[in-house]
């Protein structure tokens, strides 16, 4: 994933970390930036299904303790506990 620098380059190109314009406490929350929708609201349902739109949204909805997990193993354990 783009947050910790691992993962395929094509995914890292689609998903960018959120960097606030000024120093905020939330800067350490490992959030992802959601890209702006282009083309207006003509076909919103088709655009919202795109990975580049949904991945940051779903990632940012995760609790902060999952997003800031120290390792992949801890991330998986916390995510499994959260989902089930």
MMTF fields as JSON, N, C-alpha, C and O atoms, coordinates in Angstrom:
{
  "mmtfVersion": "1.0.0",
  "mmtfProducer": "UNKNOWN",
  "numBonds": 335,
  "numAtoms": 336,
  "numGroups": 84,
  "numChains": 1,
  "numModels": 1,
  "chainsPerModel": [1],
  "groupsPerChain": [84],
  "chainIdList": ["A"],
  "bondAtomList": [4, 2, 8, 6, 12, 10, 16, 14, 20, 18, 24, 22, 28, 26, 32, 30, 36, 34, 40, 38, 44, 42, 48, 46, 52, 50, 56, 54, 60, 58, 64, 62, 68, 66, 72, 70, 76, 74, 80, 78, 84, 82, 88, 86, 92, 90, 96, 94, 100, 98, 104, 102, 108, 106, 112, 110, 116, 114, 120, 118, 124, 122, 128, 126, 132, 130, 136, 134, 140, 138, 144, 142, 148, 146, 152, 150, 156, 154, 160, 158, 164, 162, 168, 166, 172, 170, 176, 174, 180, 178, 184, 182, 188, 186, 192, 190, 196, 194, 200, 198, 204, 202, 208, 206, 212, 210, 216, 214, 220, 218, 224, 222, 228, 226, 232, 230, 236, 234, 240, 238, 244, 242, 248, 246, 252, 250, 256, 254, 260, 258, 264, 262, 268, 266, 272, 270, 276, 274, 280, 278, 284, 282, 288, 286, 292, 290, 296, 294, 300, 298, 304, 302, 308, 306, 312, 310, 316, 314, 320, 318, 324, 322, 328, 326, 332, 330],
  "bondOrderList": [1, 1, 1, 1, 1, 1, 1, 1, 1, 1, 1, 1, 1, 1, 1, 1, 1, 1, 1, 1, 1, 1, 1, 1, 1, 1, 1, 1, 1, 1, 1, 1, 1, 1, 1, 1, 1, 1, 1, 1, 1, 1, 1, 1, 1, 1, 1, 1, 1, 1, 1, 1, 1, 1, 1, 1, 1, 1, 1, 1, 1, 1, 1, 1, 1, 1, 1, 1, 1, 1, 1, 1, 1, 1, 1, 1, 1, 1, 1, 1, 1, 1, 1],
  "groupList": [{"groupName": "UNK", "atomNameList": ["N", "CA", "C", "O"], "elementList": ["N", "C", "C", "O"], "formalChargeList": [0, 0, 0, 0], "bondAtomList": [1, 0, 2, 1, 3, 2], "bondOrderList": [1, 1, 2], "singleLetterCode": "X", "chemCompType": "L-PEPTIDE LINKING"}],
  "groupTypeList": [0, 0, 0, 0, 0, 0, 0, 0, 0, 0, 0, 0, 0, 0, 0, 0, 0, 0, 0, 0, 0, 0, 0, 0, 0, 0, 0, 0, 0, 0, 0, 0, 0, 0, 0, 0, 0, 0, 0, 0, 0, 0, 0, 0, 0, 0, 0, 0, 0, 0, 0, 0, 0, 0, 0, 0, 0, 0, 0, 0, 0, 0, 0, 0, 0, 0, 0, 0, 0, 0, 0, 0, 0, 0, 0, 0, 0, 0, 0, 0, 0, 0, 0, 0],
  "groupIdList": [1, 2, 3, 4, 5, 6, 7, 8, 9, 10, 11, 12, 13, 14, 15, 16, 17, 18, 19, 20, 21, 22, 23, 24, 25, 26, 27, 28, 29, 30, 31, 32, 33, 34, 35, 36, 37, 38, 39, 40, 41, 42, 43, 44, 45, 46, 47, 48, 49, 50, 51, 52, 53, 54, 55, 56, 57, 58, 59, 60, 61, 62, 63, 64, 65, 66, 67, 68, 69, 70, 71, 72, 73, 74, 75, 76, 77, 78, 79, 80, 81, 82, 83, 84],
  "secStructList": [7, 6, 6, 6, 6, 7, 1, 7, 2, 2, 2, 2, 2, 2, 7, 3, 3, 7, 7, 7, 1, 1, 7, 7, 4, 4, 4, 4, 4, 7, 7, 3, 3, 7, 7, 7, 7, 7, 1, 4, 4, 4, 4, 2, 2, 2, 2, 2, 6, 1, 2, 2, 2, 2, 2, 2, 2, 2, 2, 2, 2, 1, 7, 2, 2, 2, 2, 6, 7, 1, 1, 2, 2, 2, 2, 2, 2, 2, 2, 2, 2, 2, 2, 7],
  "xCoordList": [0.847, 0.0, 0.885, 2.034, 0.388, 1.124, 1.481, 2.402, 0.787, 1.01, 2.386, 3.073, 2.794, 4.083, 5.138, 6.229, 4.834, 5.813, 5.933, 6.742, 5.153, 5.199, 4.027, 3.107, 4.069, 2.989, 3.423, 4.45, 2.649, 2.988, 2.988, 2.239, 3.833, 3.954, 2.671, 2.361, 1.911, 0.68, -0.353, -1.158, -0.346, -1.257, -0.755, -1.549, 0.557, 1.108, 0.841, 0.717, 0.75, 0.432, -1.019, -1.326, -1.915, -3.334, -3.685, -4.618, -2.959, -3.299, -2.171, -1.04, -2.473, -1.47, -1.757, -2.918, -0.703, -0.923, -1.431, -1.084, -2.253, -2.795, -1.743, -1.232, -1.418, -0.493, -1.21, -1.488, -1.518, -2.225, -1.353, -0.126, -1.997, -1.285, -0.49, 0.522, -0.939, -0.215, -0.106, -0.744, 0.695, 0.916, -0.358, -0.892, -0.833, -2.031, -1.732, -0.837, -2.481, -2.319, -2.67, -2.106, -3.595, -4.026, -2.994, -3.194, -1.908, -0.892, -0.258, 0.225, -0.249, 0.349, -0.66, -0.339, -1.865, -2.924, -2.848, -3.688, -1.864, -1.686, -2.957, -3.442, -3.485, -4.674, -4.264, -3.13, -5.193, -4.963, -5.799, -6.906, -5.274, -5.988, -6.93, -6.534, -8.176, -9.152, -9.054, -9.141, -8.874, -8.789, -10.127, -11.188, -10.056, -11.276, -11.965, -11.305, -13.278, -14.038, -14.005, -14.263, -13.689, -13.653, -14.865, -15.408, -15.279, -16.368, -17.742, -18.745, -17.807, -19.089, -19.89, -19.411, -21.11, -21.931, -22.7, -23.764, -22.188, -22.917, -23.123, -24.239, -22.067, -22.15, -21.489, -20.451, -22.049, -21.364, -21.213, -20.217, -22.165, -22.049, -20.894, -20.238, -20.636, -19.526, -18.188, -17.244, -18.099, -16.837, -16.556, -15.397, -17.593, -17.352, -16.921, -16.439, -17.081, -16.651, -15.165, -14.591, -14.562, -13.148, -12.29, -12.569, -11.26, -10.354, -9.729, -9.608, -9.333, -8.662, -9.561, -9.064, -10.87, -11.808, -12.145, -12.127, -12.452, -12.915, -11.813, -12.053, -10.625, -9.548, -9.233, -9.185, -9.016, -8.761, -9.94, -9.755, -11.14, -12.327, -12.404, -12.61, -12.239, -12.303, -11.128, -11.302, -9.939, -8.768, -8.973, -8.69, -9.461, -9.647, -10.75, -10.786, -11.646, -12.709, -12.212, -12.884, -11.05, -10.501, -10.085, -9.671, -10.19, -9.716, -8.215, -7.47, -7.796, -6.398, -5.424, -4.308, -5.812, -4.884, -4.6, -3.54, -5.52, -5.282, -4.386, -3.441, -4.681, -3.892, -2.447, -1.559, -2.198, -0.842, -0.158, 0.78, -0.603, 0.009, 1.491, 1.889, 2.291, 3.744, 4.24, 5.31, 3.49, 3.925, 2.713, 1.566, 2.99, 1.918, 1.163, -0.059, 1.874, 1.232, 0.254, -0.875, 0.674, -0.199, -1.383, -2.511, -1.124, -2.201, -3.251, -4.448, -2.805, -3.743, -4.563, -5.771, -3.907, -4.622, -5.676, -6.813, -5.296, -6.236, -7.373, -8.521, -7.058, -8.098, -9.084, -10.293, -8.582, -9.459, -10.362, -11.553, -9.81, -10.605, -11.669, -12.805, -11.309, -12.25, -13.388, -14.546, -13.06, -14.069, -14.954, -16.128, -14.414, -15.179, -15.313, -15.927],
  "yCoordList": [-1.17, 0.0, 1.223, 1.159, 2.29, 3.531, 4.147, 4.961, 3.785, 4.397, 4.059, 4.934, 2.81, 2.417, 2.135, 1.668, 2.409, 2.262, 0.875, 0.666, -0.076, -1.41, -1.563, -0.745, -2.595, -2.831, -2.507, -1.86, -2.952, -2.718, -1.231, -0.444, -0.864, 0.549, 1.084, 2.264, 0.239, 0.733, 1.11, 2.014, 0.435, 0.814, 2.081, 2.956, 2.19, 3.395, 4.619, 5.728, 4.434, 5.547, 5.997, 7.173, 5.069, 5.408, 5.952, 6.746, 5.541, 5.875, 6.698, 6.222, 7.93, 8.846, 9.16, 9.274, 9.301, 9.68, 11.112, 11.968, 11.357, 12.692, 13.533, 13.138, 14.676, 15.606, 16.935, 17.613, 17.324, 18.581, 19.78, 19.69, 20.892, 22.102, 22.703, 23.368, 22.474, 22.975, 21.847, 20.804, 22.062, 21.032, 20.79, 21.706, 19.554, 19.166, 17.914, 17.143, 17.712, 16.491, 15.258, 14.186, 15.406, 14.262, 13.858, 12.867, 14.596, 14.262, 12.904, 12.257, 12.463, 11.171, 10.025, 8.906, 10.28, 9.271, 8.353, 7.465, 8.543, 7.717, 7.644, 6.558, 8.796, 8.854, 8.896, 9.243, 8.542, 8.601, 9.716, 9.987, 10.359, 11.436, 10.841, 9.995, 11.29, 10.854, 11.791, 13.007, 11.258, 12.127, 12.788, 12.246, 13.964, 14.687, 14.001, 13.49, 13.993, 13.444, 14.44, 15.629, 13.955, 14.834, 14.56, 13.455, 15.559, 15.372, 15.659, 15.449, 16.134, 16.479, 15.271, 14.14, 15.504, 14.406, 13.634, 13.089, 13.573, 12.927, 11.432, 10.932, 10.722, 9.295, 9.008, 8.347, 9.477, 9.316, 7.869, 7.533, 7.003, 5.621, 4.888, 4.061, 5.169, 4.528, 5.001, 4.217, 6.257, 6.793, 6.365, 6.178, 6.206, 5.842, 4.399, 4.018, 3.592, 2.192, 2.031, 0.976, 3.041, 2.946, 2.729, 3.276, 1.939, 1.639, 2.901, 3.042, 3.812, 5.031, 5.896, 6.701, 5.743, 6.504, 5.732, 6.291, 4.454, 3.669, 3.27, 3.208, 3.001, 2.558, 3.593, 3.233, 4.87, 5.852, 6.016, 6.203, 5.947, 6.103, 4.985, 5.245, 3.752, 2.608, 2.613, 2.307, 2.959, 3.016, 4.056, 3.786, 5.237, 6.308, 5.987, 6.579, 5.067, 4.663, 3.68, 3.466, 3.086, 2.154, 2.915, 4.071, 2.28, 2.917, 3.209, 2.514, 4.23, 4.672, 3.6, 3.523, 2.776, 1.743, 0.698, 0.072, 0.505, -0.416, 0.253, -0.362, 1.513, 2.224, 2.434, 2.509, 2.529, 2.802, 1.554, 1.668, 0.388, -0.865, -0.895, -0.452, -1.424, -1.414, -2.417, -2.226, -3.469, -4.486, -5.033, -4.788, -5.769, -6.377, -7.409, -7.518, -8.164, -9.169, -8.507, -8.973, -7.441, -6.731, -6.12, -6.152, -5.56, -4.992, -6.051, -5.808, -7.228, -8.305, -8.753, -8.963, -8.901, -9.325, -8.301, -8.659, -7.028, -5.971, -5.832, -5.607, -5.964, -5.87, -7.022, -6.819, -8.218, -9.38, -9.202, -9.51, -8.712, -8.456, -7.404, -7.533, -6.373, -5.29, -5.784, -5.417, -6.607, -7.058, -8.171, -8.254, -9.021, -10.158, -10.041, -10.899],
  "zCoordList": [0.0, 0.0, 0.0, 0.436, -0.463, -0.588, 0.758, 0.833, 1.801, 3.106, 3.654, 4.18, 3.541, 4.102, 3.044, 3.372, 1.784, 0.722, 0.129, -0.775, 0.608, 0.022, -0.934, -0.943, -1.72, -2.667, -4.081, -4.286, -5.058, -6.46, -6.811, -6.232, -7.758, -8.135, -8.761, -8.598, -9.48, -10.091, -9.032, -9.256, -7.886, -6.804, -6.136, -5.79, -5.951, -5.351, -6.217, -5.696, -7.532, -8.425, -8.277, -8.473, -7.932, -7.795, -6.422, -6.293, -5.4, -4.021, -3.42, -3.312, -3.03, -2.492, -1.03, -0.637, -0.217, 1.183, 1.285, 0.471, 2.289, 2.534, 3.238, 4.287, 2.677, 3.314, 3.482, 2.493, 4.725, 4.951, 4.584, 4.581, 4.276, 3.875, 5.031, 4.81, 6.248, 7.421, 8.445, 8.3, 9.464, 10.48, 11.288, 11.912, 11.269, 12.011, 12.823, 12.476, 13.906, 14.692, 13.875, 14.091, 12.942, 12.137, 11.086, 10.383, 10.966, 9.962, 10.233, 9.304, 11.48, 11.817, 11.754, 12.154, 11.266, 11.237, 10.024, 9.879, 9.152, 7.951, 7.114, 6.797, 6.763, 5.925, 4.457, 4.129, 3.581, 2.142, 1.545, 2.011, 0.519, -0.16, -1.197, -1.999, -1.175, -2.176, -3.373, -3.202, -4.575, -5.75, -6.039, -5.729, -6.635, -6.984, -8.158, -9.063, -8.136, -9.263, -10.404, -10.213, -11.581, -12.75, -13.619, -13.617, -14.35, -15.287, -14.722, -15.403, -13.497, -12.914, -12.486, -12.567, -12.03, -11.501, -12.561, -12.267, -13.795, -14.877, -14.618, -14.757, -14.248, -13.953, -12.6, -12.566, -11.502, -10.219, -9.781, -9.141, -10.101, -9.626, -10.309, -9.676, -11.574, -12.277, -11.725, -11.637, -11.358, -10.854, -9.425, -9.056, -8.616, -7.223, -7.064, -5.998, -8.093, -8.023, -8.294, -8.026, -8.809, -9.147, -7.907, -6.84, -8.059, -6.945, -6.371, -5.154, -7.241, -6.784, -5.912, -5.125, -6.038, -5.216, -3.952, -2.855, -4.101, -2.957, -1.985, -0.78, -2.478, -1.581, -0.504, 0.672, -0.854, 0.208, 1.159, 2.361, 0.621, 1.468, 2.501, 3.687, 2.058, 2.976, 3.955, 5.135, 3.471, 4.344, 5.445, 6.612, 5.082, 6.058, 7.062, 8.141, 6.729, 7.657, 8.713, 9.722, 8.493, 9.483, 10.741, 10.656, 11.9, 13.132, 13.053, 12.362, 13.759, 13.679, 14.153, 13.64, 15.113, 15.587, 14.508, 14.523, 13.586, 12.47, 11.429, 10.935, 11.094, 10.081, 10.505, 9.655, 11.803, 12.285, 12.84, 13.629, 12.447, 12.919, 12.549, 11.471, 13.46, 13.291, 12.259, 11.68, 12.022, 11.063, 10.314, 10.69, 9.257, 8.473, 9.299, 9.189, 10.122, 10.976, 11.952, 12.105, 12.601, 13.543, 12.802, 13.293, 11.613, 10.8, 10.487, 10.641, 10.047, 9.701, 10.905, 10.795, 12.054, 13.269, 13.671, 13.978, 13.667, 14.061, 13.058, 13.444, 11.772, 10.747, 10.875, 10.764, 11.106, 11.272, 12.488, 12.426, 13.584, 14.786, 14.51, 14.965, 13.774, 13.449, 12.551, 12.753, 11.574, 10.613, 11.155, 10.796, 12.009, 12.505, 13.981, 14.615]
}
